[in-house]
Amino acid sequence: MIGSLLGIGKQNSRYDYSFKILLIGDSGVGKSSLLLSFISTSVLHHDLSPTVGVDFKIKLLTVGGKRLKLTIWDTAGQERFGIVTSSYYRGAHGIILVYDVTRRETFTNLSNIWAKEVELYSSNQDCVKLVVGNKVDRESERAVSREEGMGLALKYRCSFLECSAKTKENVHQCFKELIYKVHFQ
């Protein structure tokens, strides 16, 4: 397991392994909403203000009888914070690359900006990556097809899922798939 390989276990009696997860992508794609949808038990009904700099949340859960501590970092998604966020790539066990299915430029920027940053700054060669198309609840406004998303994930050898932070559709599946791959790879 990656946690034991990196010497990240048994640091605290409340959990067996600790993993750092990073959410990246353009501003407004719904990274904060995805995070809050995963952490919260209620459905989100309001728009969040943009993240400034970096925020994080901690979630404790049990997988395969082991207690896991997830520290999930939510980045601003604005280039002016690039210097700040570059340090957060180091040591990440999992990275979720998020785009908005209704805004093509956010999808294009995953290749043009975000995947390049991951390559440049991620210090963990075993880091698990997941491409996520968010806002599928706005199907009539879709600008990026599911097939295009799957193609991008294939290009970067990542898993792929579409979800809606607003309705919680596939949100837990996104994190569950990433955590499973991080923990059991």
N, C-alpha and C positions, 0 to 999 in steps of 0.2 A: 504494500500500500504506500502511496506517495507520502502520506503524513509521516509514517515511520521511517521512510527513506530519508526524509528531510529533517528528521529529529524533532518533529513537531508533535509529539504525543505526550501525554501524561504531565502536561505543564500545570494543570489545574484539576482538582478533584471533581469539578462539575462537568468536565468533558474529556473524551479520550483523544480527539484530534481537533486541530484548529486549521481552518482553510481560509485563504484570502481570495475573494471573488471580486472582479472588477466589471462594472457596467460602463461601456463606452459607446459613443456615437454622437451625432450632431445634437445641438440644442433643440429641444422640443419634440424629440422622437418618443418620449415617454419613459425614459430610464428611471426617473424618480417614481413615476406612477407604477412601473413594473415592480420596483423594490417595495413600495408601500402595499401594493396588491398582494405580494408574497408574504410580507410580514404581518399584515392586518387581516382580521377575520371578516371585516365588513367590505362591501362593494364601494369603490370610489365614485363619488358623484360630482366632484368638482375638479376644476383645472388647478394644477399646482403652479406656483411661480417658479421660474427657472432656478436651478441650482447655481450658486456662486461658488467658484472654487471646487471643493470636494466635500462631500458629506458621506457618512457611513452609518450602517445599522448592523446590529448583531442579532443573529438568530441561532438558537440552540435547538437541535433536533436529534432524533435517534434514527440511524440507518444500520440495518443488519446487526442490531444489538449494541452498537457503538454510539456513544454520545459525541455529536459533532458540534463545533462552534464555527459558525460562518460569520466572517466579517466581510460585509458586502459594501464595497466602495462605489459611490455614485459620483461620476465626474460631471463637470459643467457642460462639456461638449462645445465650448467656444474656444476658438484658437488662442485667444489672449491668455487663456489659462493653461496652455500647452506646457509651459515650463513647470508649472506647479504639478500638473498631473503626471508628467513623465516619471517622476520618482515613485508614483504609486503602482506603476507596472512591475517594478522589481519585486520578485518574490510571489507574484500572483499565481495561484494554483489553477484558477479558472477565469476566463474572460468572456463576457457576453457582449457581442457586437450587435448593437440595436439600430434598426432603421425604421422609418415610418412608411408603411405600404402606400400611403396617399401622397408622399412627397419623393419623387424620383431622385432629387439631388441628395437626399439623405442616404439613399441606397448607393449612388455613385460614389459618395464620399467614404463609404466603408472601404472601397478599394483604393481610392485616391489618397485618403488621409489616414483613416483609422487602422487598417491592416498594416500599413507601412510603419505606423507608430508602434504597434504590437511587435513587429519584427525588430524594430530598432531598440525598444526599451525593455521588452520582456526578458528577464534574466533566467526564467525557468523553462528549459527546453521541453519539459513534460507538461507544460501548461495546456489545459484543455480549453478549446475555444468553441463557442456556439454562436451561430448567426441567427438573429431573431428579427422577424418582421412584425412590428407592433401595429396596433390600431385596425385589426381585421373587422372590428365592429362597424367600420365605415366602408364597407365593401363597395358601395356605389361610387365612392371617390377613389378607388384603387388606381394607382399609377404604376405599381410594380407587381408583376405576376408572381404567383407562387413558384412557378418553374424558374423564373429569373433568380429568385432567392435561393432555391435549391442549387442552381448552377454556381452561384457565388460561393456558397458553402462548400461545394465540391471542389472548386478552384483552390480554396484555402484549406482543404481537408478538415472541415469542421462539420459538426452536426447542424441541423437546421430545423427551426420551428417557427410557426406563425402564431401570434397570440393577440389578446386584447387585455390591456391592463384595466380598462374601464369595466369590462364584464367578467374579468378574471379567466376568460377562456384560455386554456393552455399555459397560464402563468406558472402554476405549481409544476407542471410538466417540464417547463424550461429549466427551472432550478433543480428539479429532481433528476433530470437527465444529466445535467452538468455535474451535480454532486456525486451521482453514481459513478460517472467516468473519472472524476478526480479521486474519489475514495478507492475505487477498485481497479484502476488501470494498472 
